[in-house]
Amino acid sequence: MSPLLNESSLSTAQSSSSDRPFSVLLVDDLASVRAQLGSELRRAGVSEVLEASDAEPALRLFEMRRPDMVLLDIRLHGVHDGYWVAQRMRELEPGGWTPIIFLSGLDGDLDVWRGIEAGGDDYLVKPVKPIVLAAKLRAMRRLHEMRRRLVTLTDELHVANQRLNEMVEMDPLTGLVNRRGFDRILHTEIMAARRDHAPLTLMLCDLDHFKRFNDTAGHVQGDAALRDVARVLREVCMRPRDVAARYGGEEFALILPNTPRAGAMTFARALGGLLKTRDIAHPDSPIGPVLTLSGGITTCVPDDSTSAITMVMRADEALYAAKAQGRDRFFSFEMQMDTIEQRKR
């Protein structure tokens, strides 16, 4: 065993090492110093010791290998010193943190202050005592492990929050986006369409005479019908950004980015036809034996005056027009035409 490293310091460092591999980048312009410190680091349980003699190779190794800790000499051959290297290392890991311990024969207060200002975390005076190196290594490994656990916990919390938001924005009966999610997504899509100068379509749909359905068949069957309709809406929303939402009760909404007026009418006719093919029996509808939809459509390229409220108002007005003209159809606010009139043309 090296005479510079006694049994006490070695056992202390090894007892603190975990099963997880730990690597150290050792930057010093003297090969003899690198050999001595490298040997002591390996004895202390470091799985990988990376070595560099000056600034540029040190930065390349740091960027490529991402060591768990850096031992950095202040005085290096060449143009750049250790302070400069530490600053560049910090720039290479925005938001991250790799412990950097400076090595130097200088031990003045100003030197310590400059090291901390440059991005260092600690300071060791050369020649480094093995027991002190082992203690610093143990402390930095503990901090590194704590930070790793914190990052892992933060990631887990982020995933949990995403799942919670999805649950908060999901309608429990149909599995569609609920009203809260609809409001958020519509606002987001309006801003995106405004930025991209792209058409955005909103549809509000209402199941025809659904109160009579519930009154006759009962609410259990009514809930089953709502789930069936939700499945149809999910099927027609084939593009990644198309969104089907339960607006409330028997009302549904569809947000269709990059959908022009003519495309919206074609989409609406297909939706109505697909729902009829599912043959969901309506026990008391005055307009036919199966469950049908009425819908209002609004399509625009949003400008500064466009808001979620104005789009919903236009779609709602178009929905009332569809009902007034006999139901089982979609009416376009901008085209002032319903899907049945368009089909006749």
Buried (B, 14 or more C-beta within 10 A) or exposed (E): EEEBBBEEBBEBBEEBBEEEEBBBBBBBBBEEBBEBBBBBBEBBBBEBBBBBBBBBEBBEBBEEEEBBBBBBBBBBEEEBBBBBBBBBBBEEEEEEEBBBBBBBEBEEEEBBEBBBEBBBBBBBBBEBBBBEBBBBBBBBBEBBBEBEEEEEEEEEEEEEEEEEEEEEBBBEEBBBBBBBBBBBBBEBBBEBBBEEEBBBBBBBBBBBBBEBBBEBBEEEBBEBBBEBBBEBBBEBBEEEEBBBBBBEEBBBBBBBBBBBBEBBBBBBBEBBEBBBEBEBEBEEBEEEEBBBBBBBBBBBEBEEEBEBEBBBEBBBBBBBBBBEBEBBBBBBBBBEBBBBBBEEE
